[in-house]
């Protein structure tokens, strides 16, 4: 599957590279050799990740991450995104141009009738002039037969040349800016959770959420230290990690545990729910090995269960749902999502204390939104990593299929969901979607 995807992307890269080369050669004919060299180097750099994936499946891409210098790997991934973005921009520009031409064809021609009326008079005048001056007719005839060269519209030519280099330049600038944005300090997204006024010990309590770190996928020890410091700097009472801390292999458990041991929640509680990549990493060892390593690092790993969290004279309930997918051969059987919800919520007393659910996959909210809880914290989507904004509940991103619950806060009849945009990513590129730490504050209703 990965090899097929790499082959398809490689073919697309070749087509886009050829289009770009031909357009630049036509726009700048005096610099053909320079343009050819730049296009060849840029295409080789951009196509490197897809070529490695086509040749060696997903392990080829991992080899780029592990063995290539990090700046080279980041630039290569950014160049790949830039080339695909250029294709999108080129497609949009082509569609816009075609729409303009179609609209012009639908409009009636201006001054059609006056031109037709003037034609007989012009012909009559020409006949009269020819009869009056045969010599002038003989002199003028060759000039009229000779084709007149059309004047070059320099303004239009400059516009075409500018568009030729502006589109790839914009794509490169945006993608490389996205690479830099992916390495920035996480944005703190604040969320208020109303609780009953009489629960005074809970007023002002904070919960910090980290999600989708993907240790090992452009996430080294230095970057993990930055995330740890960012989490500790906000001095939250409770820390939660909503899955995909590891990326794909049990070897990443060591760095993951180092991050967890470095977290310092003010009330000492750290909760964890399983993501799909924890199960992917477990294929190189076992689910038990992953869970044991996380718990030894100080995390309370909750799988379809809930815990009581005492805070002064009051309490809140913290529960977590397992990742909703079928277990592979050799893995423990997983409960259906609805059974997991019933089990976790069944361990939370209906005593007025706030009930918080952790669920890596935000799609769980569809099954849970009619059940008695106050807030679900999720991740998984990375916010799409390339965000074009949001209309109502619909997040606009080319990286995710159309649907709800991609990024940010959602509410359904008093049940709340927040989807964290993640701290890591599939690609080291984020556009209008910075890495995120969510800070939930309990406030009196």
N, C-alpha and C positions, 0 to 999 in steps of 0.2 A: 504493500500500500504506500509506504513512504517512498520507495523507489519510483513508483508510478507518479506520485505527486512531484518528486524532484525532476523527473523527465518532462512532465507537462510544464513546470515552471521554467525549466531550461529552454524549451522550445519557445515559450512566450518571451523569455529574455532575448533570445536570438532575433525574433521578429521585431520586438521593440527597438533593439540595438540597430537593426538594419534600417528601420524607418528613421530613427534619429540621425544615423550617419548620412543617409541620402538627403534629408532636409537640410542638415548643416552644410553639406557639400554644395548644395544648390544655392544656399544663402551666402556662403563665403567661398566662391570658387577660387580665390587667390591663395587660400590657405588649406588646400586639400590634403597635403601630407600631414600637417599638424593635426587637422581634424581627424583624420584616419587613425593616427597614433593615439590621440586622446580617447576616441571612441573604443578602440580595441582594449586599451588599458582599463577604462572604466567598466566595459562589459565583462572583462575577465574578473575584475574585483567583485562586481555585483552578482555575477553568475556563480561565484565560487561556492556559496552555501548550497545552492540547488544542484550543482554538479556533484558535490560530495554526497548529497543525499541520493541522487540518482545512481551513483556508483556503489555506495555502501550502506544504503538505507539510512535509518536514524543514527546509526553509529558513526556515519560519516560526518554528520552535523556535530555530534558530540566530540569528534576528533578536532574539529575546528575550534570548539570552545576550550578544549583541554590543552592543546599543543601549540596553537597559534598565539602570538602575543596579543594580549587583550585589546590594545588599540586597533590592531589589524582586524581582529574578529568583529569588534564593534563597528568599524568603518565598513567592513564587508556586508554585515547585516543591514546597516543603514543604507548602503548603496543599493542593496536588493529592494528594500522598501521604496527607495527613491525611484528606481526604474519602474516598478509596478505603479507607483503614484503618477509617474509621467504618462504611463499608458492610460490611466483613468482620466487625467487632465486632457490628454489628446483626444480621447473618445468623447468627452463632454464638449470640447471645442468643435469637433467635427459634427456632432449632433446639432449644436447651436448654429453653425454655419449652414447646415442643410435646412434647418427650420427657417432661417432668414431667407434663403433662396426660395423655399416653397411659398412663403408669404408674399414675396415679390411677384412670383408668377400668378398668384391669385388676384393681385391688384390690377385694375384696368389701366392700359397705357395712357399716359397723359398727352394732351394736344394731338390726338390721333386724327381728328377730323380736320383741323386747320392745315395740318401737313398735307392731307389728301386733297383739300381744296386748292392749296397752293401749287400742287404739282402740274395741273394743266396750264396755269398761267406761266409757270417757269418754262414748260416745254414750248409754249407759244412764243415767249420772248426769245428763246434760243433759236427758233426757226426764223423769226423775223430778223434777228441779228445776223444769222448765217446768210440770209438772202441779201441783206444790205451790204455785207462786207465779206465776200468770199475769201479774200486773202487772210483776214483775221481768223476765219474758220479753219483754214489750212494750217495756220501757225498754232492755233489752240488745240487742235485735235490730238496731236501726240501727247500733249501735257495732260489732257483729260483721260487718255487711255492708260497712261503711266500710273501705277498704284502709289498712293500717298502713304508714307510711313506714319503709323499712329504715334502720337506723342506719349512718352513714358511718364506715368503718374508717379513722381518721386515720393510723394507722401504715402501712397499705397505700398510702394516697394519697401519703404522704411518700416511700415507697420508689419508687413509680412516677415521681414528679416528680424525685427524685434520679437515677434511672436515665436519665431523659430528657436531662438536661444532662450527666451524668457520662460517657456514652459519647462524645459529640463532644468534650468537654473532654479526655478521655484520648487520643483520636486526635490532636488538635491538639498536646497536650503531647509525645506520643511522636514525632510527625513533626518538630516543630520542634527537639526534642532531637536527632533524627537529623541535621538540618541542621547543628547545632553540632558534632556528633560527626564529620561528614565533613570539617570544617575543622581538626580537632585534629592535633597532631603525630603522625606514624605510630607505631604500636606496634611494638616490636622483638620478633619471634618467633624464638626461638633453636632451633637444630636441630643435633644432633651427628651427624657422619658418621665411623664407625670406619674406620681405615686400618691397614695392617700395622705392627707395632711397629718393624720394622727401618727403616721410612721416617721416620727421626727428624726430618729437615728439614721434614716436612709436619705434625708434631704442633703443634697450636695455630694453624695457618694458618686464616684466616677468609675467607668469601665472602659479600658482601652482595648481596642481590637486591632490585631495584626492578621493579615491573611495573604496566602499565595506568595510566599517568599521564594519558593523554588530554589533551594540551596543547590548550587552546582550549575545552574543555568544562568551564567553571567552574574552569579551571586557568590563572591569570594568572601574570605574572612574579614577583609577590610570593610566591605560593604555591609556585612552583617553587624559589625561593630557600630557602624553608623545607624543602622536600624535599632539596635539595642539602646544606644544613647538617646535616640529620638523618643523611643517608648518611655524610657526612664525619666526623661526631661519633663514630661507632662504630669508626673507624679500621680498617676491614677491609682485608685484603691485596689482594683482588680484588673488583671490582664487576661485576655482570651485570644487564642489563636484558632482561626476557623479553617484549618486544613491546608494541604499542599505546602507544608513547610519543607519537606523533601521534594526532590524532583523525580528521580527515576531509579536510584540505586541505594542499597543499604550503606554503602561507603559514605554517603552524605549524612548519615546519622550523627557522626562525630561533630561536625560543624553545627548541625541543627541543635544538638544537645548543648553545645557551647553557647549558642544564642539564648536558649531557654534558661540556662543556669545564670546568665548575665542579667536577666530581667528582674526588676525590683518593684513589684506591686506593693503599694503602701500597706495593704492589709494582708499581704503574703499569699494571696490566692491566685493561681494560674490554671486556667482551664483550656482544654484542647478537644477539638472534634476532628474526626478522620476525614480527609479529602481523598479524591481519586488517586492522587499521586503518592499518597502513603501506601496505597494498595499496589501501585505500580512498583514502588521501591521494594515492597515486600516480596515480589517475585524473585528477587536475588537473595532472599533469606526466608523470612516468614513474617506473618502479621504479628505474631507474638513477640518476635525480636524487635520489630519497630515500636510496638506499644511499650514494651519493657524499657527500651532506650529512652523514650520520651518521658516515661514516668520517673525513671531514675534521675532525669534532669530537672525534676520538680513539677512537671505538668500533671494535672488530673485529667486523664484521658477518659472522656465520657462517650459511651456507645449505647445509644437508646436508653439513657438513664438520666437521673437528675440528682442534684445534691442541694442540701440546705446550706445557705451561707449566712452565718450569724454576724450581725453588725450592730454592736451595742445591744440595746434591748429589743431590736427588731431583726427581721431577716428578709432575704430574697431567695428565690429559687433559681438555680442555674441547671439547665438541662442541655442535652446534645443529641442530635440525630445522626445515625450512620450515613455514609455516602450511599445514595440510592442506585445500586447497580447489582448485577448478578455476580456471585462469587465464582472465581475461577477454580478449576480442579486443584485440590489440596488446600484451599482456603476455607475458613469457617463459613458456614451458611449464614447469609444475612437476612434479616427480617424485611418484609415489604415495608415501604415507607409508612403506610398508615398504621401498621402494627407497631413500628418503632415510635411513632408519635404517641399512640395510645399508651405505650409502656412508659415513655419519659414523662408525659403529662400526668399519668396515673400516679407517679411518685411525687407530684407537687400538690400539696394540700390547697384546697380552695379557701384560704384564710385571709384573703385580701393582700397578701404579700406579692410584690411584683414577680412575674414569671418570665425569665429570659431563656430563649432557645438558641442554641448554636446549630447551624446546618450549613455545611460547605456549599451545597447546591441550592441556589435560591428558588429553583423550581419546586422545592418542597413546600414553599409558601402556598401554592395552589391547593395542596391537600390539607394544609394546616390552618388556613385563614378563617375557618369557621369554628376552630377549637379554642378553648380558654387559655390564652397566653397573652402577654403584653408586647413582647418585642422578639423578633427573630434577627439574628446577625448572621450574614452569609458572605460568600466571596465567589470564587470559581471563575467568574467571567472576566476578571481583570478590567472591568469597565469597558471592554472592547479594545483598550489601549490607544485606539484612534477614535476620538469622539467628535461628532458633528453637532452635539447638543442633544436636547431632549424636548419632545412635544408631549405634554401630559405625562403619561406613564411609559411612553415609547422612547427609548434611548436610540439615537441615530448613530450607528457605527457600521462601517463596511466589514468589520471583522467577525460579526456575530449575526446569526439569522434573525429575521424579524420576530419580535416577541416581547414579552414583558420581563421586568425584573433583571435588568442588565447592570444598572449602576445607580446608586443613590437611595433615597428614601421613598417608600411606598406605604400606603395605608388602605385597609379594607375593613370597614365597619369597626373601627377601633383597634384592629390588629395591625401591628406595625412590622415592617421589614426594612432593614438597611443592607444594601449590597456594597461591600467594600471593594474598591478598585484594585486592591492588591499592592504589594510592595515589589514583586518581581515581575516576570512576564514570559510569554512564549518567545518573543523577540525583544531585544534591548532597545525598543523604540516606543515612545509614548507621545502622542500628539493631542493636546487639550485634554489630557487624562493623566495627571501626575500620580506618582505613588502615594498611597494613602494610609494614614492611621486614623481610625474612627474613635472619637471620644464621646461616650454616652454619659450624660449627667442626669441623675435622678432628682427631679424637682417636685415640689408640692403641687398637686393638681389644683 
